[in-house]
């Protein structure tokens, strides 16, 4: 989680929102032992695609 937050410049709450929205983030474990992992390039592409979809919906 910490690495994703640092790489993308967001907080843990945002990462959890992205996971719920279908971001390409792997989640392993349960409760306090959860581990989050992602490939930076795939996650950035997902963010750009999601932002483009949101902008089209607002237009």
Secondary structure, 3 states (H helix, E strand, C coil): CHHHHHHHCCCHHHHHHHHHHCCCCEEECCHHHCEEECCHHHHHHHHHHHHHHHHHHHC
